[in-house]
Amino acid sequence: MKSYRHPIPQQRIYQGADCFDTLASELERAGSKRAVIICGTTLAKPGSPLELVKQAMGSHLAGVYSGARPDTPLPDVEQAVRELERLQADAIVAVGGGSAITTARAVNILHGEKGHARELCTRRESSGQLTSPKLLAPKLPVIAIPTTPTTATVKAGSAILDTDEGKRLALYDPKARARAVYIHPAFLLCTPRQLVVSAALNTFALALEGLMSHRGDPLADAMLIHATRLLTRQLPQASNADDLDVRADLMAASILCGQGSDYTGAGMAIPVGHAISARFHIDMGISDSIMMPHVVRFNAEAARAGIEKIATALDVRAVAGESPSTAVVLALENLFASLDVPRRLRDVGVSRDSLGELAAIAFDDWFLQSNPRRVKDVAELQQVLEGAW
């Protein structure tokens, strides 16, 4: 019998056209009188659904910071920290896609710790071991209102872009996790189709990597398998139409995957996606979909049980003489072909001479430790990137 621990964070999830009826009471429950909205510029424009949030917050609203940008650049995070201090914020309402929600969490961590991101992030010690410092300062309560099916909604970490170094800085603090999540139809339908698909592809990759991980448990597997089923069924629909029920299913999948992968970690595709997005500003969902077939092949022997779980979730069976990993790779390639997404790194502008640098950056990513097959060195990781190029 396998031993495992499965602590469940407290988090309330509300969905529906009337869900904002409880927003003011959630802020009251958190003891907030001066909550600040963090979002991007599009939602801050007059006439956007953000007006619904402002109305629901009422007197609890202290201000809006609309400087959240794709890739969560460190200078914008630092500017938002200063704005929270100016407004004397006692809570954060994060509204938008993965970048806005990640920005809000990073802002919360830097605001609470009063330190620099480079001092607070995960880093490789001289011994070669990756360490993530414990961040002990209190954090502001957070409410998340997502617009895309991103696992960032329910996570406790943030990967922010150090624009000076051109790499991601990973911050982690369970106290920065959203206490409540609001899924409102106006916000599900306000996002362009390609962004929804990209976010869902990133969620899909994390679900697959979670199922391959040796760290999983039966409860995490249940969440990840159902997330994979929802994504497989609804991704083709989401790429062709803006259907509310389809987007709601994708949002449910992102929450299931975000919660389930807390107990498994990721693998190789997510760190590579972090590196590519930092260097080339490509949506992680696109780089993840390019990498996933190659990651499954790399992990085939070390993750047999996990690949069988993926095959179950995808409802595929190997034919006589075919390995489960081959059947899974074929199913993935067929799915991605139906979505008409790029299939090679060269097709999205990744240069071949950058692969060594990308491998070195990804090798220092915390998530790589969860890959079921140990990645021996940067050169081995670069070989996988060469195959995807």
NUNU-225524 format. One record per residue (C-alpha): residue in three letters; x negated, y negated, z negated. Coordinates in Angstrom, 2 decimals. Example, Ala and Ser with C-alpha at 12.3 -4.5 7.8 and 13.67 -1.06 7.14 Angstrom:
// NUNU-225524
ATOM type       u       v       w
ATOM  ALA  -12.30    4.50   -7.80
ATOM  SER  -13.67    1.06   -7.14
//
This chain:
// NUNU-225524
ATOM type       u       v       w
ATOM  MET    0.00    0.00    0.00
ATOM  LYS   -1.39   -3.37    1.02
ATOM  SER   -1.68   -6.07   -1.63
ATOM  TYR   -0.67   -9.61   -0.73
ATOM  ARG    0.49  -12.94   -2.18
ATOM  HIS    3.33  -14.89   -0.59
ATOM  PRO    4.03  -18.12   -2.54
ATOM  ILE    6.82  -20.12   -0.90
ATOM  PRO    6.49  -23.94   -0.93
ATOM  GLN    9.57  -25.94   -1.87
ATOM  GLN   11.05  -27.49    1.26
ATOM  ARG   14.61  -28.44    2.22
ATOM  ILE   15.72  -28.34    5.85
ATOM  TYR   18.76  -30.20    7.16
ATOM  GLN   20.15  -29.88   10.70
ATOM  GLY   23.07  -31.48   12.51
ATOM  ALA   24.60  -34.78   13.57
ATOM  ASP   25.53  -35.51    9.94
ATOM  CYS   22.19  -34.51    8.40
ATOM  PHE   21.10  -38.09    7.66
ATOM  ASP   23.98  -38.36    5.17
ATOM  THR   21.55  -36.94    2.59
ATOM  LEU   18.47  -38.98    3.54
ATOM  ALA   18.97  -41.72    0.94
ATOM  SER   19.59  -39.12   -1.78
ATOM  GLU   16.39  -37.30   -0.79
ATOM  LEU   14.46  -40.53   -1.26
ATOM  GLU   16.18  -41.05   -4.59
ATOM  ARG   15.27  -37.49   -5.61
ATOM  ALA   11.64  -38.39   -4.86
ATOM  GLY   11.93  -41.56   -6.94
ATOM  SER   11.28  -43.74   -3.89
ATOM  LYS   12.26  -47.39   -3.60
ATOM  ARG    9.74  -48.43   -0.91
ATOM  ALA    9.50  -45.78    1.81
ATOM  VAL    7.54  -46.52    4.99
ATOM  ILE    8.35  -44.99    8.38
ATOM  ILE    5.36  -43.77   10.42
ATOM  CYS    6.05  -43.26   14.13
ATOM  GLY    4.76  -44.04   17.63
ATOM  THR    5.44  -47.08   19.78
ATOM  THR    8.24  -45.51   21.84
ATOM  LEU   10.47  -44.82   18.85
ATOM  ALA    9.78  -48.29   17.47
ATOM  LYS   11.44  -49.96   20.48
ATOM  PRO   14.90  -51.48   19.99
ATOM  GLY   17.77  -49.12   20.76
ATOM  SER   15.85  -45.92   19.97
ATOM  PRO   17.27  -43.26   17.62
ATOM  LEU   15.01  -44.71   14.91
ATOM  GLU   17.85  -47.12   14.15
ATOM  LEU   19.80  -44.14   12.75
ATOM  VAL   16.99  -43.44   10.29
ATOM  LYS   16.72  -47.06    9.22
ATOM  GLN   20.45  -47.26    8.59
ATOM  ALA   20.42  -44.02    6.60
ATOM  MET   17.48  -45.18    4.47
ATOM  GLY   19.16  -48.47    3.63
ATOM  SER   17.48  -50.38    0.81
ATOM  HIS   14.81  -47.65    0.48
ATOM  LEU   13.11  -48.86    3.70
ATOM  ALA   10.03  -50.98    3.03
ATOM  GLY    8.66  -51.15    6.58
ATOM  VAL    7.62  -49.37    9.77
ATOM  TYR    4.12  -48.48   10.99
ATOM  SER    4.40  -47.69   14.72
ATOM  GLY    0.73  -47.11   15.53
ATOM  ALA    0.70  -43.30   15.57
ATOM  ARG   -0.95  -42.14   18.79
ATOM  PRO   -1.70  -38.82   20.55
ATOM  ASP   -4.70  -36.93   19.09
ATOM  THR   -4.34  -38.82   15.75
ATOM  PRO   -7.41  -41.09   16.14
ATOM  LEU   -9.16  -41.90   12.87
ATOM  PRO   -9.09  -45.72   13.35
ATOM  ASP   -5.29  -45.65   13.63
ATOM  VAL   -5.03  -43.48   10.51
ATOM  GLU   -7.21  -45.95    8.59
ATOM  GLN   -5.12  -48.87    9.82
ATOM  ALA   -1.95  -47.10    8.64
ATOM  VAL   -3.51  -46.57    5.20
ATOM  ARG   -4.04  -50.30    4.93
ATOM  GLU   -0.44  -50.92    5.98
ATOM  LEU    0.88  -48.53    3.32
ATOM  GLU   -1.16  -50.36    0.71
ATOM  ARG    0.12  -53.75    1.93
ATOM  LEU    3.73  -52.56    1.79
ATOM  GLN    3.22  -50.86   -1.61
ATOM  ALA    4.69  -47.65   -0.20
ATOM  ASP    5.91  -44.97   -2.58
ATOM  ALA    7.05  -42.47    0.11
ATOM  ILE    6.53  -41.72    3.80
ATOM  VAL    9.13  -40.85    6.45
ATOM  ALA    7.27  -39.31    9.40
ATOM  VAL    9.24  -39.54   12.66
ATOM  GLY    8.11  -38.14   16.00
ATOM  GLY    6.09  -35.32   17.50
ATOM  GLY    3.04  -33.52   16.18
ATOM  SER    0.75  -36.54   16.40
ATOM  ALA    3.07  -38.78   14.37
ATOM  ILE    3.64  -36.16   11.70
ATOM  THR   -0.07  -35.27   11.55
ATOM  THR   -0.92  -38.97   11.33
ATOM  ALA    1.49  -39.40    8.42
ATOM  ARG   -0.06  -36.49    6.55
ATOM  ALA   -3.61  -37.72    7.14
ATOM  VAL   -2.60  -41.21    6.04
ATOM  ASN   -1.10  -39.74    2.89
ATOM  ILE   -4.30  -37.87    2.08
ATOM  LEU   -6.64  -40.82    2.67
ATOM  HIS   -4.28  -43.17    0.84
ATOM  GLY   -4.23  -40.89   -2.20
ATOM  GLU   -7.89  -39.90   -2.29
ATOM  LYS   -9.31  -43.39   -1.59
ATOM  GLY  -12.14  -41.79    0.37
ATOM  HIS  -13.40  -41.45    3.93
ATOM  ALA  -12.15  -38.65    6.14
ATOM  ARG  -15.70  -37.39    6.80
ATOM  GLU  -16.16  -36.85    3.04
ATOM  LEU  -12.77  -35.17    2.55
ATOM  CYS  -12.68  -32.87    5.58
ATOM  THR  -13.62  -29.24    6.02
ATOM  ARG  -17.31  -28.92    6.88
ATOM  ARG  -20.06  -26.36    7.36
ATOM  GLU  -22.57  -26.25    4.51
ATOM  SER  -26.31  -25.69    4.93
ATOM  SER  -25.65  -22.04    4.08
ATOM  GLY  -23.53  -21.78    7.20
ATOM  GLN  -20.29  -21.36    5.25
ATOM  LEU  -17.24  -23.51    6.00
ATOM  THR  -15.79  -25.17    2.91
ATOM  SER  -12.62  -27.17    2.41
ATOM  PRO  -12.82  -29.51   -0.62
ATOM  LYS   -9.98  -29.50   -3.14
ATOM  LEU   -8.18  -32.83   -2.98
ATOM  LEU   -6.80  -33.47   -6.45
ATOM  ALA   -5.32  -36.98   -6.30
ATOM  PRO   -1.51  -37.31   -6.28
ATOM  LYS    0.14  -37.78   -2.88
ATOM  LEU    3.25  -39.65   -1.80
ATOM  PRO    6.42  -37.64   -1.09
ATOM  VAL    6.95  -37.06    2.64
ATOM  ILE   10.08  -36.53    4.72
ATOM  ALA    9.65  -35.31    8.32
ATOM  ILE   11.98  -35.98   11.26
ATOM  PRO   10.50  -34.11   14.24
ATOM  THR   11.17  -34.78   17.93
ATOM  THR    9.24  -31.78   19.31
ATOM  PRO    9.00  -28.09   18.29
ATOM  THR    5.67  -28.54   16.52
ATOM  THR    4.42  -26.49   13.58
ATOM  ALA    2.98  -29.72   12.18
ATOM  THR    6.44  -30.41   10.74
ATOM  VAL    6.00  -27.93    7.89
ATOM  LYS    2.21  -27.76    7.57
ATOM  ALA   -0.10  -29.11    4.86
ATOM  GLY   -3.15  -29.93    6.99
ATOM  SER   -4.15  -32.55    9.53
ATOM  ALA   -6.67  -32.45   12.36
ATOM  ILE   -7.62  -36.02   13.17
ATOM  LEU   -9.91  -37.26   15.93
ATOM  ASP  -13.21  -38.83   14.88
ATOM  THR  -13.59  -41.15   17.85
ATOM  ASP  -17.25  -41.84   17.05
ATOM  GLU  -18.26  -38.17   16.98
ATOM  GLY  -15.71  -36.90   19.51
ATOM  LYS  -14.56  -34.04   17.28
ATOM  ARG  -11.73  -33.10   14.95
ATOM  LEU  -11.84  -33.61   11.20
ATOM  ALA   -9.64  -31.14    9.33
ATOM  LEU   -7.97  -32.33    6.11
ATOM  TYR   -5.89  -30.03    3.93
ATOM  ASP   -3.73  -30.71    0.89
ATOM  PRO   -0.55  -28.77   -0.02
ATOM  LYS    0.73  -31.86   -1.84
ATOM  ALA    0.98  -33.66    1.50
ATOM  ARG    3.46  -31.14    2.91
ATOM  ALA    6.91  -32.54    3.79
ATOM  ARG    9.45  -32.04    1.01
ATOM  ALA   12.36  -32.26    3.42
ATOM  VAL   12.82  -31.85    7.18
ATOM  TYR   15.67  -33.40    9.18
ATOM  ILE   16.62  -31.96   12.60
ATOM  HIS   18.98  -34.40   14.29
ATOM  PRO   20.35  -33.99   17.84
ATOM  ALA   19.44  -37.55   18.84
ATOM  PHE   15.79  -36.83   18.08
ATOM  LEU   15.82  -33.40   19.72
ATOM  LEU   17.03  -34.94   23.00
ATOM  CYS   14.92  -38.13   23.06
ATOM  THR   11.67  -36.39   24.06
ATOM  PRO   10.56  -35.82   27.69
ATOM  ARG   10.83  -32.22   28.83
ATOM  GLN    7.11  -31.69   29.44
ATOM  LEU    6.25  -32.72   25.87
ATOM  VAL    8.81  -30.29   24.47
ATOM  VAL    7.35  -27.45   26.56
ATOM  SER    3.78  -28.33   25.60
ATOM  ALA    4.60  -28.41   21.88
ATOM  ALA    6.45  -25.11   22.18
ATOM  LEU    3.46  -23.53   23.94
ATOM  ASN    1.20  -24.59   21.08
ATOM  THR    3.67  -23.04   18.64
ATOM  PHE    3.79  -19.88   20.79
ATOM  ALA    0.00  -19.52   20.70
ATOM  LEU   -0.09  -19.94   16.93
ATOM  ALA    2.64  -17.30   16.51
ATOM  LEU    0.68  -14.82   18.65
ATOM  GLU   -2.56  -15.51   16.80
ATOM  GLY   -0.76  -15.13   13.47
ATOM  LEU    0.54  -11.72   14.53
ATOM  MET   -2.97  -10.61   15.53
ATOM  SER   -4.46  -11.76   12.22
ATOM  HIS   -5.51   -9.17    9.62
ATOM  ARG   -4.24  -11.50    6.88
ATOM  GLY   -0.54  -11.12    7.64
ATOM  ASP    2.13   -9.66    5.40
ATOM  PRO    5.63   -8.28    6.16
ATOM  LEU    7.38  -11.56    5.38
ATOM  ALA    5.04  -13.59    7.57
ATOM  ASP    5.35  -10.98   10.34
ATOM  ALA    9.15  -11.29   10.27
ATOM  MET    8.98  -15.06   10.74
ATOM  LEU    6.33  -14.88   13.47
ATOM  ILE    8.05  -12.10   15.42
ATOM  HIS   11.37  -13.93   15.48
ATOM  ALA    9.63  -17.20   16.38
ATOM  THR    7.97  -15.40   19.31
ATOM  ARG   11.32  -13.97   20.45
ATOM  LEU   13.00  -17.39   20.35
ATOM  LEU   10.12  -19.02   22.24
ATOM  THR    9.96  -16.30   24.89
ATOM  ARG   13.70  -16.58   25.49
ATOM  GLN   14.02  -20.35   25.46
ATOM  LEU   10.78  -21.70   26.94
ATOM  PRO   11.89  -21.02   30.55
ATOM  GLN   15.22  -22.74   29.80
ATOM  ALA   13.49  -25.72   28.19
ATOM  SER   11.31  -26.23   31.27
ATOM  ASN   14.36  -26.50   33.53
ATOM  ALA   16.99  -28.42   31.53
ATOM  ASP   17.47  -30.67   28.50
ATOM  ASP   19.82  -28.42   26.55
ATOM  LEU   20.48  -29.22   22.88
ATOM  ASP   20.95  -25.60   21.76
ATOM  VAL   17.75  -24.54   23.53
ATOM  ARG   15.78  -27.31   21.84
ATOM  ALA   17.32  -26.42   18.48
ATOM  ASP   16.15  -22.82   18.93
ATOM  LEU   12.64  -24.05   19.77
ATOM  MET   12.67  -26.25   16.68
ATOM  ALA   13.72  -23.27   14.55
ATOM  ALA   10.87  -21.28   16.09
ATOM  SER    8.38  -24.01   15.21
ATOM  ILE    9.50  -23.99   11.57
ATOM  LEU    9.38  -20.19   11.38
ATOM  CYS    5.93  -20.15   12.99
ATOM  GLY    4.65  -23.00   10.85
ATOM  GLN    5.73  -21.25    7.67
ATOM  GLY    4.68  -17.77    8.76
ATOM  SER    1.23  -18.80    9.97
ATOM  ASP    0.49  -20.33    6.58
ATOM  TYR   -0.16  -16.76    5.43
ATOM  THR   -2.17  -15.64    8.46
ATOM  GLY   -4.17  -18.57    9.77
ATOM  ALA   -4.82  -18.87   13.50
ATOM  GLY   -7.55  -17.37   15.66
ATOM  MET   -9.63  -18.45   18.63
ATOM  ALA   -7.17  -20.30   20.87
ATOM  ILE   -6.23  -23.01   18.37
ATOM  PRO   -9.85  -24.08   17.59
ATOM  VAL  -10.63  -24.16   21.31
ATOM  GLY   -7.50  -26.27   21.84
ATOM  HIS   -8.68  -28.67   19.13
ATOM  ALA  -12.03  -29.03   20.87
ATOM  ILE  -10.58  -29.50   24.36
ATOM  SER   -8.02  -32.06   23.21
ATOM  ALA  -10.71  -34.03   21.39
ATOM  ARG  -13.04  -34.05   24.40
ATOM  PHE  -10.60  -34.24   27.33
ATOM  HIS   -7.31  -35.41   25.72
ATOM  ILE   -5.35  -32.48   27.13
ATOM  ASP   -2.18  -31.36   25.36
ATOM  MET   -3.04  -28.43   23.12
ATOM  GLY   -0.10  -26.40   24.36
ATOM  ILE   -1.55  -26.40   27.86
ATOM  SER   -5.05  -25.38   26.77
ATOM  ASP   -3.55  -22.75   24.45
ATOM  SER   -1.57  -21.15   27.28
ATOM  ILE   -4.71  -21.03   29.42
ATOM  MET   -6.71  -19.41   26.63
ATOM  MET   -4.21  -16.89   25.22
ATOM  PRO   -4.63  -14.05   27.77
ATOM  HIS   -8.42  -14.26   27.32
ATOM  VAL   -8.07  -14.31   23.52
ATOM  VAL   -5.86  -11.19   23.60
ATOM  ARG   -8.44   -9.39   25.75
ATOM  PHE  -11.27  -10.46   23.41
ATOM  ASN   -9.35   -9.20   20.34
ATOM  ALA   -7.92   -6.06   21.95
ATOM  GLU   -9.83   -3.48   19.90
ATOM  ALA   -9.97   -5.42   16.63
ATOM  ALA   -6.28   -6.37   16.64
ATOM  ARG   -4.52   -3.22   17.86
ATOM  ALA   -1.81   -3.35   15.19
ATOM  GLY   -1.24   -7.06   15.78
ATOM  ILE   -1.02   -6.64   19.54
ATOM  GLU    1.59   -3.94   19.02
ATOM  LYS    3.60   -6.47   16.98
ATOM  ILE    3.29   -8.94   19.85
ATOM  ALA    4.44   -6.28   22.31
ATOM  THR    7.49   -5.67   20.12
ATOM  ALA    8.27   -9.38   19.96
ATOM  LEU    7.86   -9.76   23.74
ATOM  ASP    9.84   -6.54   24.33
ATOM  VAL    7.15   -5.05   26.57
ATOM  ARG    5.89   -1.48   26.73
ATOM  ALA    2.68   -0.17   28.22
ATOM  VAL    3.07    2.23   31.15
ATOM  ALA    1.22    5.51   31.22
ATOM  GLY   -2.53    4.99   31.06
ATOM  GLU   -2.16    1.28   30.24
ATOM  SER   -3.25   -0.24   26.92
ATOM  PRO   -0.83   -2.39   24.86
ATOM  SER   -3.17   -5.36   25.28
ATOM  THR   -2.97   -5.06   29.08
ATOM  ALA    0.82   -5.00   28.94
ATOM  VAL    0.85   -8.05   26.63
ATOM  VAL   -1.56  -10.00   28.85
ATOM  LEU    0.60   -9.27   31.91
ATOM  ALA    3.73  -10.41   30.07
ATOM  LEU    2.01  -13.62   28.99
ATOM  GLU    0.75  -14.34   32.49
ATOM  ASN    4.24  -13.78   33.92
ATOM  LEU    5.78  -16.11   31.32
ATOM  PHE    3.25  -18.87   31.95
ATOM  ALA    3.67  -18.48   35.72
ATOM  SER    7.43  -18.98   35.32
ATOM  LEU    6.71  -22.24   33.48
ATOM  ASP    4.36  -23.39   36.25
ATOM  VAL    1.64  -24.44   33.79
ATOM  PRO   -2.08  -24.55   34.73
ATOM  ARG   -3.87  -21.21   34.48
ATOM  ARG   -7.57  -22.23   34.42
ATOM  LEU   -9.54  -24.78   32.43
ATOM  ARG  -10.95  -26.24   35.65
ATOM  ASP   -7.38  -27.00   36.75
ATOM  VAL   -6.90  -29.46   33.86
ATOM  GLY  -10.19  -31.29   34.34
ATOM  VAL  -12.46  -29.38   31.95
ATOM  SER  -15.95  -29.45   33.42
ATOM  ARG  -18.06  -26.31   33.40
ATOM  ASP  -21.06  -28.09   31.92
ATOM  SER  -18.93  -29.01   28.87
ATOM  LEU  -18.19  -25.40   27.87
ATOM  GLY  -21.25  -25.09   25.61
ATOM  GLU  -20.31  -28.25   23.75
ATOM  LEU  -16.68  -27.11   23.42
ATOM  ALA  -17.82  -23.74   22.09
ATOM  ALA  -20.06  -25.42   19.50
ATOM  ILE  -17.23  -27.67   18.29
ATOM  ALA  -14.73  -24.80   18.13
ATOM  PHE  -17.23  -22.59   16.29
ATOM  ASP  -17.14  -25.04   13.36
ATOM  ASP  -13.33  -25.03   13.21
ATOM  TRP  -11.81  -23.57   10.03
ATOM  PHE   -9.23  -21.55   11.98
ATOM  LEU  -11.87  -19.46   13.74
ATOM  GLN  -12.46  -17.57   10.48
ATOM  SER   -9.03  -15.92   10.89
ATOM  ASN   -9.75  -14.47   14.31
ATOM  PRO   -9.39  -10.66   13.99
ATOM  ARG  -12.63  -10.01   15.86
ATOM  ARG  -15.55  -11.87   14.33
ATOM  VAL  -17.07  -14.37   16.72
ATOM  LYS  -20.80  -13.78   16.29
ATOM  ASP  -22.14  -17.05   17.62
ATOM  VAL  -21.51  -20.03   19.88
ATOM  ALA  -22.76  -18.11   22.91
ATOM  GLU  -20.10  -15.42   22.49
ATOM  LEU  -17.39  -18.06   22.24
ATOM  GLN  -18.77  -19.77   25.33
ATOM  GLN  -18.44  -16.49   27.26
ATOM  VAL  -14.69  -16.46   26.55
ATOM  LEU  -14.45  -20.07   27.73
ATOM  GLU  -16.35  -19.15   30.90
ATOM  GLY  -13.73  -16.50   31.61
ATOM  ALA  -10.94  -19.07   31.18
ATOM  TRP  -12.74  -21.65   33.32
//
